[in-house]
């Protein structure tokens, strides 16, 4: 397998574009080559099989969607509070909106995982680890709420993001900033 990291990233980014646009059935090595603007057969030099490609696409989407550490550090330079948790959720939505393609590709990968046991195992492990890291970050930062409240916030934000990308008309009657503020306020109440 070829090891040119820049070419691999370009092919994975092309795969994300194809997956988001055409779905998993449209994701072929030839389609990736065409999207990346490389000679036919290039992608097959980088990915041994479809399962390997899909797992690498998962990792690449997560890289693309990860927050900038400097931006997080700047945001976290304030005392823990519901307002800070709300700001983090607003930034999360903004970051997801900035890379709509990666989010749509992840939705396609979730669906594909229902049919591919190897991808299901990899994606489940990857997203479960990510979920734990998000919850731990929140709690370790001293932000309001307990483990269950933070988990509910995670799942609530995921649902909001999915609707925002797939059926935004559902959200039209609502002020999304208010929805986020209420999610934080209601789910992260301090327990006594």
C-alpha positions in Angstrom: 0.0 0.0 0.0 1.2 3.5 -0.8 2.3 5.7 2.0 2.0 9.3 0.7 0.1 10.9 3.5 -1.0 14.0 1.5 -2.3 11.8 -1.3 -4.1 9.5 1.2 -5.8 12.5 2.8 -6.9 13.8 -0.6 -8.3 10.4 -1.5 -10.1 10.2 1.9 -11.5 13.7 1.4 -12.7 12.7 -2.0 -14.3 9.6 -0.5 -16.1 11.8 2.0 -17.5 14.0 -0.8 -18.7 11.0 -2.8 -20.2 9.3 0.2 -22.1 12.5 1.2 -23.3 13.2 -2.3 -24.0 9.7 -3.7 -24.3 7.5 -0.6 -22.5 4.3 0.1 -23.6 2.6 -3.1 -21.9 5.4 -5.1 -18.7 5.0 -3.2 -16.4 3.2 -5.5 -12.6 3.4 -6.0 -13.2 4.7 -9.5 -15.6 7.5 -8.1 -13.0 8.4 -5.5 -10.3 8.7 -8.2 -12.5 10.9 -10.3 -13.5 13.1 -7.4 -9.8 13.5 -6.4 -8.7 14.2 -9.9 -6.2 11.4 -10.0 -5.5 8.6 -12.5 -7.9 5.7 -12.4 -6.5 3.0 -10.1 -4.9 5.4 -7.7 -7.3 4.7 -4.8 -6.8 0.9 -5.1 -3.1 1.5 -4.3 -4.0 3.1 -1.0 -6.9 0.9 0.3 -6.7 -2.9 0.4 -10.5 -3.3 0.4 -13.8 -1.5 1.0 -13.8 -2.2 4.8 -10.4 -0.6 5.2 -11.5 2.4 3.2 -14.6 2.9 5.3 -12.7 2.7 8.6 -10.2 5.2 7.3 -13.1 7.5 6.2 -14.5 7.3 9.7 -11.2 8.5 11.1 -10.8 11.2 8.5 -14.3 12.6 9.2 -13.5 12.8 12.9 -10.3 14.6 12.2 -12.1 17.1 10.0 -14.8 17.6 12.6 -12.5 17.9 15.7 -12.4 21.3 17.4 -9.3 23.4 17.1 -7.4 23.0 20.4 -6.6 26.7 20.5 -10.2 27.7 20.1 -11.3 25.3 22.8 -8.5 26.6 25.1 -9.7 30.2 24.5 -13.3 29.2 25.2 -12.4 27.3 28.3 -10.5 30.4 29.7 -13.6 31.3 31.7 -15.2 29.8 34.8 -17.3 26.7 34.4 -21.0 27.7 34.2 -24.2 26.9 32.3 -23.3 29.8 30.0 -20.0 28.2 29.1 -21.6 24.8 28.4 -24.2 26.6 26.2 -21.4 28.4 24.3 -19.6 25.0 23.8 -22.7 23.5 22.3 -23.2 26.5 20.0 -19.6 26.2 18.8 -20.2 22.5 18.3 -23.2 23.2 16.0 -21.3 25.9 14.1 -18.3 23.5 13.6 -20.6 20.8 12.3 -22.4 23.2 10.0 -19.0 24.3 8.7 -18.4 20.8 7.4 -21.8 19.5 6.3 -20.2 17.0 4.0 -18.4 15.1 6.8 -21.6 14.9 8.8 -23.6 13.6 5.9 -20.8 11.1 5.2 -21.0 10.0 8.9 -24.7 9.4 8.5 -24.1 7.2 5.5 -21.4 5.3 7.4 -23.8 4.7 10.3 -26.3 3.2 7.8 -23.6 1.2 6.1 -22.5 -0.1 9.5 -25.9 -1.8 9.9 -25.0 -4.0 6.9 -21.2 -4.5 7.5 -20.3 -6.2 10.8 -16.6 -5.2 10.6 -17.5 -1.5 10.1 -20.2 -1.8 12.8 -17.6 -3.0 15.3 -15.1 -0.3 14.3 -17.6 2.5 14.2 -19.3 1.5 17.5 -15.9 1.3 19.2 -14.7 4.6 17.8 -17.9 6.5 18.6 -18.3 5.0 22.1 -14.7 6.1 22.8 -15.5 9.6 21.5 -18.6 9.8 23.6 -16.7 8.8 26.8 -14.1 11.4 26.0 -16.7 14.1 25.5 -18.4 13.3 28.7 -15.1 13.1 30.6 -14.0 16.4 29.2 -17.2 18.1 30.3 -17.0 16.7 33.8 -13.3 17.2 34.2 -13.7 20.8 33.3 -16.1 21.3 36.2 -19.0 22.2 33.9 -22.5 21.8 35.4 -24.3 18.5 35.3 -23.6 14.8 36.1 -22.6 12.0 33.8 -26.2 11.1 32.8 -27.1 14.8 32.1 -24.0 15.2 29.9 -24.8 12.0 28.0 -28.4 13.2 27.5 -27.0 16.6 26.2 -24.7 14.7 23.8 -27.6 12.6 22.4 -29.9 15.7 22.3 -27.2 17.7 20.3 -26.7 14.7 18.0 -30.4 14.7 17.2 -30.5 18.4 16.6 -27.5 18.2 14.3 -29.0 15.3 12.3 -32.3 17.2 11.9 -30.3 20.4 11.0 -28.6 18.5 8.1 -31.4 16.2 6.9 -34.7 17.8 7.6 -34.1 21.4 8.7 -37.8 22.3 8.3 -38.4 20.5 11.6 -36.3 23.2 13.3 -37.8 26.2 11.5 -40.4 26.9 14.1 -37.7 27.2 16.8 -34.8 29.5 17.6 -31.9 27.0 17.5 -29.9 29.1 20.0 -32.8 28.9 22.4 -33.1 25.2 21.9 -29.4 24.7 22.8 -29.7 27.0 25.8 -32.8 25.0 27.0 -31.0 21.7 26.4 -28.2 22.8 28.6 -30.4 24.4 31.3 -32.8 21.5 31.6 -30.3 18.6 31.2 -27.5 19.9 33.3 -29.3 21.0 36.4 -27.2 20.5 39.5 -28.5 17.7 41.6 -28.8 18.2 45.3 
